[in-house]
Amino acid sequence: MHHDLSISGVYNVTAISFSVYLICRDDMPLSLAEAERNGWHINWVGYETP
């Protein structure tokens, strides 16, 4: 199944974690299992501000 996705933002940010919510433009739910099956992942870089 193909989803047209967008990310609305980054939420619940802490020093060790954050959340993102994927929005499916076709209103179909996206499960973690489906994301893993498709090899989807999030690349991110963190840095400390002075």
mmCIF file as Biopython writes it, N, C-alpha, C and O atoms, coordinates in Angstrom:
data_model
#
loop_
_atom_site.group_PDB
_atom_site.id
_atom_site.type_symbol
_atom_site.label_atom_id
_atom_site.label_alt_id
_atom_site.label_comp_id
_atom_site.label_asym_id
_atom_site.label_entity_id
_atom_site.label_seq_id
_atom_site.pdbx_PDB_ins_code
_atom_site.Cartn_x
_atom_site.Cartn_y
_atom_site.Cartn_z
_atom_site.occupancy
_atom_site.B_iso_or_equiv
_atom_site.auth_seq_id
_atom_site.auth_asym_id
_atom_site.pdbx_PDB_model_num
ATOM 1   N N  . MET A ? 1  ? 0.847  -1.178 0.000  1.0 0.0 1  A 1 
ATOM 2   C CA . MET A ? 1  ? 0.000  0.000  0.000  1.0 0.0 1  A 1 
ATOM 3   C C  . MET A ? 1  ? 0.890  1.238  0.000  1.0 0.0 1  A 1 
ATOM 4   O O  . MET A ? 1  ? 1.871  1.295  0.742  1.0 0.0 1  A 1 
ATOM 5   N N  . HIS A ? 2  ? 0.562  2.215  -0.812 1.0 0.0 2  A 1 
ATOM 6   C CA . HIS A ? 2  ? 1.329  3.449  -0.894 1.0 0.0 2  A 1 
ATOM 7   C C  . HIS A ? 2  ? 0.591  4.553  -0.154 1.0 0.0 2  A 1 
ATOM 8   O O  . HIS A ? 2  ? -0.620 4.716  -0.311 1.0 0.0 2  A 1 
ATOM 9   N N  . HIS A ? 3  ? 1.316  5.302  0.644  1.0 0.0 3  A 1 
ATOM 10  C CA . HIS A ? 3  ? 0.753  6.447  1.349  1.0 0.0 3  A 1 
ATOM 11  C C  . HIS A ? 3  ? 1.475  7.705  0.905  1.0 0.0 3  A 1 
ATOM 12  O O  . HIS A ? 3  ? 2.693  7.693  0.723  1.0 0.0 3  A 1 
ATOM 13  N N  . ASP A ? 4  ? 0.745  8.775  0.734  1.0 0.0 4  A 1 
ATOM 14  C CA . ASP A ? 4  ? 1.314  10.089 0.507  1.0 0.0 4  A 1 
ATOM 15  C C  . ASP A ? 4  ? 1.355  10.748 1.877  1.0 0.0 4  A 1 
ATOM 16  O O  . ASP A ? 4  ? 0.306  11.072 2.434  1.0 0.0 4  A 1 
ATOM 17  N N  . LEU A ? 5  ? 2.554  10.954 2.436  1.0 0.0 5  A 1 
ATOM 18  C CA . LEU A ? 5  ? 2.697  11.382 3.825  1.0 0.0 5  A 1 
ATOM 19  C C  . LEU A ? 5  ? 3.264  12.782 3.943  1.0 0.0 5  A 1 
ATOM 20  O O  . LEU A ? 5  ? 3.973  13.272 3.064  1.0 0.0 5  A 1 
ATOM 21  N N  . SER A ? 6  ? 2.928  13.404 5.053  1.0 0.0 6  A 1 
ATOM 22  C CA . SER A ? 6  ? 3.583  14.652 5.434  1.0 0.0 6  A 1 
ATOM 23  C C  . SER A ? 6  ? 3.762  14.641 6.942  1.0 0.0 6  A 1 
ATOM 24  O O  . SER A ? 6  ? 3.074  13.910 7.653  1.0 0.0 6  A 1 
ATOM 25  N N  . ILE A ? 7  ? 4.679  15.447 7.417  1.0 0.0 7  A 1 
ATOM 26  C CA . ILE A ? 7  ? 4.915  15.572 8.851  1.0 0.0 7  A 1 
ATOM 27  C C  . ILE A ? 7  ? 4.514  16.981 9.261  1.0 0.0 7  A 1 
ATOM 28  O O  . ILE A ? 7  ? 4.935  17.965 8.653  1.0 0.0 7  A 1 
ATOM 29  N N  . SER A ? 8  ? 3.693  17.061 10.302 1.0 0.0 8  A 1 
ATOM 30  C CA . SER A ? 8  ? 3.184  18.372 10.702 1.0 0.0 8  A 1 
ATOM 31  C C  . SER A ? 8  ? 4.105  19.109 11.669 1.0 0.0 8  A 1 
ATOM 32  O O  . SER A ? 8  ? 3.974  20.321 11.835 1.0 0.0 8  A 1 
ATOM 33  N N  . GLY A ? 9  ? 5.027  18.405 12.305 1.0 0.0 9  A 1 
ATOM 34  C CA . GLY A ? 9  ? 5.928  19.058 13.236 1.0 0.0 9  A 1 
ATOM 35  C C  . GLY A ? 9  ? 6.546  18.077 14.209 1.0 0.0 9  A 1 
ATOM 36  O O  . GLY A ? 9  ? 6.305  16.872 14.138 1.0 0.0 9  A 1 
ATOM 37  N N  . VAL A ? 10 ? 7.346  18.609 15.119 1.0 0.0 10 A 1 
ATOM 38  C CA . VAL A ? 10 ? 8.001  17.816 16.159 1.0 0.0 10 A 1 
ATOM 39  C C  . VAL A ? 10 ? 7.356  18.199 17.482 1.0 0.0 10 A 1 
ATOM 40  O O  . VAL A ? 10 ? 7.179  19.382 17.775 1.0 0.0 10 A 1 
ATOM 41  N N  . TYR A ? 11 ? 7.006  17.195 18.280 1.0 0.0 11 A 1 
ATOM 42  C CA . TYR A ? 11 ? 6.257  17.420 19.517 1.0 0.0 11 A 1 
ATOM 43  C C  . TYR A ? 11 ? 6.909  16.693 20.685 1.0 0.0 11 A 1 
ATOM 44  O O  . TYR A ? 11 ? 7.731  15.798 20.491 1.0 0.0 11 A 1 
ATOM 45  N N  . ASN A ? 12 ? 6.539  17.082 21.884 1.0 0.0 12 A 1 
ATOM 46  C CA . ASN A ? 12 ? 6.981  16.415 23.121 1.0 0.0 12 A 1 
ATOM 47  C C  . ASN A ? 12 ? 8.503  16.302 23.198 1.0 0.0 12 A 1 
ATOM 48  O O  . ASN A ? 12 ? 9.042  15.252 23.547 1.0 0.0 12 A 1 
ATOM 49  N N  . VAL A ? 13 ? 9.176  17.385 22.873 1.0 0.0 13 A 1 
ATOM 50  C CA . VAL A ? 13 ? 10.640 17.378 22.827 1.0 0.0 13 A 1 
ATOM 51  C C  . VAL A ? 13 ? 11.218 17.391 24.239 1.0 0.0 13 A 1 
ATOM 52  O O  . VAL A ? 13 ? 10.841 18.219 25.068 1.0 0.0 13 A 1 
ATOM 53  N N  . THR A ? 14 ? 12.139 16.460 24.503 1.0 0.0 14 A 1 
ATOM 54  C CA . THR A ? 14 ? 12.907 16.436 25.741 1.0 0.0 14 A 1 
ATOM 55  C C  . THR A ? 14 ? 14.380 16.285 25.361 1.0 0.0 14 A 1 
ATOM 56  O O  . THR A ? 14 ? 14.719 16.261 24.178 1.0 0.0 14 A 1 
ATOM 57  N N  . ALA A ? 15 ? 15.242 16.185 26.354 1.0 0.0 15 A 1 
ATOM 58  C CA . ALA A ? 15 ? 16.669 16.005 26.091 1.0 0.0 15 A 1 
ATOM 59  C C  . ALA A ? 15 ? 16.978 14.653 25.457 1.0 0.0 15 A 1 
ATOM 60  O O  . ALA A ? 15 ? 18.035 14.484 24.849 1.0 0.0 15 A 1 
ATOM 61  N N  . ILE A ? 16 ? 16.061 13.681 25.595 1.0 0.0 16 A 1 
ATOM 62  C CA . ILE A ? 16 ? 16.357 12.330 25.099 1.0 0.0 16 A 1 
ATOM 63  C C  . ILE A ? 16 ? 15.323 11.774 24.134 1.0 0.0 16 A 1 
ATOM 64  O O  . ILE A ? 16 ? 15.471 10.646 23.664 1.0 0.0 16 A 1 
ATOM 65  N N  . SER A ? 17 ? 14.270 12.544 23.824 1.0 0.0 17 A 1 
ATOM 66  C CA . SER A ? 17 ? 13.262 11.998 22.915 1.0 0.0 17 A 1 
ATOM 67  C C  . SER A ? 17 ? 12.431 13.104 22.271 1.0 0.0 17 A 1 
ATOM 68  O O  . SER A ? 17 ? 12.489 14.266 22.672 1.0 0.0 17 A 1 
ATOM 69  N N  . PHE A ? 18 ? 11.666 12.712 21.275 1.0 0.0 18 A 1 
ATOM 70  C CA . PHE A ? 18 ? 10.702 13.597 20.621 1.0 0.0 18 A 1 
ATOM 71  C C  . PHE A ? 18 ? 9.689  12.731 19.891 1.0 0.0 18 A 1 
ATOM 72  O O  . PHE A ? 18 ? 9.905  11.534 19.701 1.0 0.0 18 A 1 
ATOM 73  N N  . SER A ? 19 ? 8.597  13.333 19.489 1.0 0.0 19 A 1 
ATOM 74  C CA . SER A ? 19 ? 7.564  12.634 18.724 1.0 0.0 19 A 1 
ATOM 75  C C  . SER A ? 19 ? 7.303  13.375 17.425 1.0 0.0 19 A 1 
ATOM 76  O O  . SER A ? 19 ? 7.366  14.604 17.378 1.0 0.0 19 A 1 
ATOM 77  N N  . VAL A ? 20 ? 7.012  12.629 16.377 1.0 0.0 20 A 1 
ATOM 78  C CA . VAL A ? 20 ? 6.519  13.201 15.130 1.0 0.0 20 A 1 
ATOM 79  C C  . VAL A ? 20 ? 5.240  12.465 14.778 1.0 0.0 20 A 1 
ATOM 80  O O  . VAL A ? 20 ? 5.081  11.291 15.113 1.0 0.0 20 A 1 
ATOM 81  N N  . TYR A ? 21 ? 4.346  13.138 14.117 1.0 0.0 21 A 1 
ATOM 82  C CA . TYR A ? 21 ? 3.090  12.534 13.707 1.0 0.0 21 A 1 
ATOM 83  C C  . TYR A ? 21 ? 3.012  12.584 12.197 1.0 0.0 21 A 1 
ATOM 84  O O  . TYR A ? 21 ? 3.071  13.657 11.596 1.0 0.0 21 A 1 
ATOM 85  N N  . LEU A ? 22 ? 2.880  11.423 11.589 1.0 0.0 22 A 1 
ATOM 86  C CA . LEU A ? 22 ? 2.753  11.336 10.146 1.0 0.0 22 A 1 
ATOM 87  C C  . LEU A ? 22 ? 1.290  11.491 9.771  1.0 0.0 22 A 1 
ATOM 88  O O  . LEU A ? 22 ? 0.414  10.858 10.361 1.0 0.0 22 A 1 
ATOM 89  N N  . ILE A ? 23 ? 1.039  12.325 8.799  1.0 0.0 23 A 1 
ATOM 90  C CA . ILE A ? 23 ? -0.315 12.556 8.331  1.0 0.0 23 A 1 
ATOM 91  C C  . ILE A ? 23 ? -0.457 11.938 6.950  1.0 0.0 23 A 1 
ATOM 92  O O  . ILE A ? 23 ? 0.267  12.299 6.023  1.0 0.0 23 A 1 
ATOM 93  N N  . CYS A ? 24 ? -1.380 11.019 6.820  1.0 0.0 24 A 1 
ATOM 94  C CA . CYS A ? 24 ? -1.653 10.389 5.535  1.0 0.0 24 A 1 
ATOM 95  C C  . CYS A ? 24 ? -2.667 11.229 4.775  1.0 0.0 24 A 1 
ATOM 96  O O  . CYS A ? 24 ? -3.782 11.447 5.250  1.0 0.0 24 A 1 
ATOM 97  N N  . ARG A ? 25 ? -2.290 11.689 3.620  1.0 0.0 25 A 1 
ATOM 98  C CA . ARG A ? 25 ? -3.193 12.538 2.842  1.0 0.0 25 A 1 
ATOM 99  C C  . ARG A ? 25 ? -4.408 11.781 2.317  1.0 0.0 25 A 1 
ATOM 100 O O  . ARG A ? 25 ? -5.414 12.391 1.955  1.0 0.0 25 A 1 
ATOM 101 N N  . ASP A ? 26 ? -4.315 10.448 2.276  1.0 0.0 26 A 1 
ATOM 102 C CA . ASP A ? 26 ? -5.456 9.659  1.828  1.0 0.0 26 A 1 
ATOM 103 C C  . ASP A ? 26 ? -6.318 9.184  3.000  1.0 0.0 26 A 1 
ATOM 104 O O  . ASP A ? 26 ? -7.212 8.358  2.817  1.0 0.0 26 A 1 
ATOM 105 N N  . ASP A ? 27 ? -6.051 9.703  4.206  1.0 0.0 27 A 1 
ATOM 106 C CA . ASP A ? 27 ? -6.786 9.369  5.432  1.0 0.0 27 A 1 
ATOM 107 C C  . ASP A ? 27 ? -6.720 7.896  5.814  1.0 0.0 27 A 1 
ATOM 108 O O  . ASP A ? 27 ? -7.548 7.418  6.589  1.0 0.0 27 A 1 
ATOM 109 N N  . MET A ? 28 ? -5.740 7.175  5.277  1.0 0.0 28 A 1 
ATOM 110 C CA . MET A ? 28 ? -5.549 5.779  5.652  1.0 0.0 28 A 1 
ATOM 111 C C  . MET A ? 28 ? -4.603 5.730  6.849  1.0 0.0 28 A 1 
ATOM 112 O O  . MET A ? 28 ? -3.624 6.475  6.888  1.0 0.0 28 A 1 
ATOM 113 N N  . PRO A ? 29 ? -4.879 4.871  7.821  1.0 0.0 29 A 1 
ATOM 114 C CA . PRO A ? 29 ? -3.989 4.771  8.981  1.0 0.0 29 A 1 
ATOM 115 C C  . PRO A ? 29 ? -2.641 4.174  8.587  1.0 0.0 29 A 1 
ATOM 116 O O  . PRO A ? 29 ? -2.558 3.359  7.668  1.0 0.0 29 A 1 
ATOM 117 N N  . LEU A ? 30 ? -1.606 4.581  9.277  1.0 0.0 30 A 1 
ATOM 118 C CA . LEU A ? 30 ? -0.265 4.055  9.061  1.0 0.0 30 A 1 
ATOM 119 C C  . LEU A ? 30 ? 0.195  3.421  10.357 1.0 0.0 30 A 1 
ATOM 120 O O  . LEU A ? 30 ? 0.314  4.099  11.378 1.0 0.0 30 A 1 
ATOM 121 N N  . SER A ? 31 ? 0.455  2.131  10.321 1.0 0.0 31 A 1 
ATOM 122 C CA . SER A ? 31 ? 0.886  1.435  11.528 1.0 0.0 31 A 1 
ATOM 123 C C  . SER A ? 31 ? 2.412  1.390  11.590 1.0 0.0 31 A 1 
ATOM 124 O O  . SER A ? 31 ? 3.087  1.511  10.568 1.0 0.0 31 A 1 
ATOM 125 N N  . LEU A ? 32 ? 2.939  1.216  12.782 1.0 0.0 32 A 1 
ATOM 126 C CA . LEU A ? 32 ? 4.370  1.065  12.964 1.0 0.0 32 A 1 
ATOM 127 C C  . LEU A ? 32 ? 4.867  -0.156 12.189 1.0 0.0 32 A 1 
ATOM 128 O O  . LEU A ? 32 ? 5.940  -0.115 11.586 1.0 0.0 32 A 1 
ATOM 129 N N  . ALA A ? 33 ? 4.092  -1.237 12.204 1.0 0.0 33 A 1 
ATOM 130 C CA . ALA A ? 33 ? 4.480  -2.443 11.478 1.0 0.0 33 A 1 
ATOM 131 C C  . ALA A ? 33 ? 4.617  -2.166 9.983  1.0 0.0 33 A 1 
ATOM 132 O O  . ALA A ? 33 ? 5.539  -2.674 9.344  1.0 0.0 33 A 1 
ATOM 133 N N  . GLU A ? 34 ? 3.715  -1.371 9.423  1.0 0.0 34 A 1 
ATOM 134 C CA . GLU A ? 34 ? 3.795  -1.045 7.995  1.0 0.0 34 A 1 
ATOM 135 C C  . GLU A ? 34 ? 5.032  -0.201 7.702  1.0 0.0 34 A 1 
ATOM 136 O O  . GLU A ? 34 ? 5.720  -0.431 6.708  1.0 0.0 34 A 1 
ATOM 137 N N  . ALA A ? 35 ? 5.315  0.771  8.561  1.0 0.0 35 A 1 
ATOM 138 C CA . ALA A ? 35 ? 6.506  1.602  8.381  1.0 0.0 35 A 1 
ATOM 139 C C  . ALA A ? 35 ? 7.769  0.743  8.428  1.0 0.0 35 A 1 
ATOM 140 O O  . ALA A ? 35 ? 8.665  0.912  7.602  1.0 0.0 35 A 1 
ATOM 141 N N  . GLU A ? 36 ? 7.844  -0.170 9.384  1.0 0.0 36 A 1 
ATOM 142 C CA . GLU A ? 36 ? 9.002  -1.063 9.495  1.0 0.0 36 A 1 
ATOM 143 C C  . GLU A ? 36 ? 9.115  -1.973 8.283  1.0 0.0 36 A 1 
ATOM 144 O O  . GLU A ? 36 ? 10.214 -2.187 7.771  1.0 0.0 36 A 1 
ATOM 145 N N  . ARG A ? 37 ? 8.005  -2.505 7.821  1.0 0.0 37 A 1 
ATOM 146 C CA . ARG A ? 37 ? 7.977  -3.389 6.656  1.0 0.0 37 A 1 
ATOM 147 C C  . ARG A ? 37 ? 8.491  -2.661 5.407  1.0 0.0 37 A 1 
ATOM 148 O O  . ARG A ? 37 ? 9.143  -3.271 4.559  1.0 0.0 37 A 1 
ATOM 149 N N  . ASN A ? 38 ? 8.202  -1.377 5.296  1.0 0.0 38 A 1 
ATOM 150 C CA . ASN A ? 38 ? 8.649  -0.582 4.152  1.0 0.0 38 A 1 
ATOM 151 C C  . ASN A ? 38 ? 10.050 -0.013 4.325  1.0 0.0 38 A 1 
ATOM 152 O O  . ASN A ? 38 ? 10.569 0.645  3.423  1.0 0.0 38 A 1 
ATOM 153 N N  . GLY A ? 39 ? 10.672 -0.265 5.491  1.0 0.0 39 A 1 
ATOM 154 C CA . GLY A ? 39 ? 12.022 0.205  5.739  1.0 0.0 39 A 1 
ATOM 155 C C  . GLY A ? 39 ? 12.110 1.703  6.000  1.0 0.0 39 A 1 
ATOM 156 O O  . GLY A ? 39 ? 13.166 2.308  5.817  1.0 0.0 39 A 1 
ATOM 157 N N  . TRP A ? 40 ? 10.998 2.302  6.428  1.0 0.0 40 A 1 
ATOM 158 C CA . TRP A ? 40 ? 10.985 3.743  6.698  1.0 0.0 40 A 1 
ATOM 159 C C  . TRP A ? 40 ? 11.650 4.021  8.034  1.0 0.0 40 A 1 
ATOM 160 O O  . TRP A ? 40 ? 11.537 3.232  8.971  1.0 0.0 40 A 1 
ATOM 161 N N  . HIS A ? 41 ? 12.342 5.143  8.115  1.0 0.0 41 A 1 
ATOM 162 C CA . HIS A ? 41 ? 13.003 5.554  9.344  1.0 0.0 41 A 1 
ATOM 163 C C  . HIS A ? 41 ? 13.156 7.072  9.321  1.0 0.0 41 A 1 
ATOM 164 O O  . HIS A ? 41 ? 12.949 7.714  8.292  1.0 0.0 41 A 1 
ATOM 165 N N  . ILE A ? 42 ? 13.513 7.621  10.446 1.0 0.0 42 A 1 
ATOM 166 C CA . ILE A ? 42 ? 13.725 9.062  10.585 1.0 0.0 42 A 1 
ATOM 167 C C  . ILE A ? 42 ? 15.195 9.295  10.882 1.0 0.0 42 A 1 
ATOM 168 O O  . ILE A ? 42 ? 15.744 8.722  11.823 1.0 0.0 42 A 1 
ATOM 169 N N  . ASN A ? 43 ? 15.832 10.137 10.077 1.0 0.0 43 A 1 
ATOM 170 C CA . ASN A ? 43 ? 17.202 10.575 10.347 1.0 0.0 43 A 1 
ATOM 171 C C  . ASN A ? 43 ? 17.123 11.891 11.105 1.0 0.0 43 A 1 
ATOM 172 O O  . ASN A ? 43 ? 16.341 12.770 10.744 1.0 0.0 43 A 1 
ATOM 173 N N  . TRP A ? 44 ? 17.915 12.031 12.137 1.0 0.0 44 A 1 
ATOM 174 C CA . TRP A ? 44 ? 17.912 13.279 12.898 1.0 0.0 44 A 1 
ATOM 175 C C  . TRP A ? 44 ? 19.287 13.536 13.490 1.0 0.0 44 A 1 
ATOM 176 O O  . TRP A ? 44 ? 20.090 12.619 13.662 1.0 0.0 44 A 1 
ATOM 177 N N  . VAL A ? 45 ? 19.538 14.775 13.792 1.0 0.0 45 A 1 
ATOM 178 C CA . VAL A ? 45 ? 20.779 15.199 14.419 1.0 0.0 45 A 1 
ATOM 179 C C  . VAL A ? 45 ? 20.423 16.103 15.580 1.0 0.0 45 A 1 
ATOM 180 O O  . VAL A ? 45 ? 19.602 17.008 15.432 1.0 0.0 45 A 1 
ATOM 181 N N  . GLY A ? 46 ? 21.018 15.875 16.712 1.0 0.0 46 A 1 
ATOM 182 C CA . GLY A ? 46 ? 20.796 16.729 17.874 1.0 0.0 46 A 1 
ATOM 183 C C  . GLY A ? 46 ? 22.076 17.484 18.213 1.0 0.0 46 A 1 
ATOM 184 O O  . GLY A ? 46 ? 23.178 16.989 17.980 1.0 0.0 46 A 1 
ATOM 185 N N  . TYR A ? 47 ? 21.924 18.664 18.756 1.0 0.0 47 A 1 
ATOM 186 C CA . TYR A ? 47 ? 23.072 19.423 19.208 1.0 0.0 47 A 1 
ATOM 187 C C  . TYR A ? 47 ? 22.662 20.292 20.384 1.0 0.0 47 A 1 
ATOM 188 O O  . TYR A ? 47 ? 21.502 20.678 20.527 1.0 0.0 47 A 1 
ATOM 189 N N  . GLU A ? 48 ? 23.634 20.585 21.211 1.0 0.0 48 A 1 
ATOM 190 C CA . GLU A ? 48 ? 23.393 21.409 22.406 1.0 0.0 48 A 1 
ATOM 191 C C  . GLU A ? 48 ? 23.677 22.865 22.057 1.0 0.0 48 A 1 
ATOM 192 O O  . GLU A ? 48 ? 24.708 23.188 21.467 1.0 0.0 48 A 1 
ATOM 193 N N  . THR A ? 49 ? 22.753 23.727 22.429 1.0 0.0 49 A 1 
ATOM 194 C CA . THR A ? 49 ? 22.967 25.153 22.194 1.0 0.0 49 A 1 
ATOM 195 C C  . THR A ? 49 ? 23.708 25.749 23.388 1.0 0.0 49 A 1 
ATOM 196 O O  . THR A ? 49 ? 23.527 25.293 24.517 1.0 0.0 49 A 1 
ATOM 197 N N  . PRO A ? 50 ? 24.530 26.751 23.154 1.0 0.0 50 A 1 
ATOM 198 C CA . PRO A ? 50 ? 25.290 27.359 24.261 1.0 0.0 50 A 1 
ATOM 199 C C  . PRO A ? 50 ? 24.415 28.086 25.251 1.0 0.0 50 A 1 
ATOM 200 O O  . PRO A ? 50 ? 24.917 28.642 26.228 1.0 0.0 50 A 1 
#
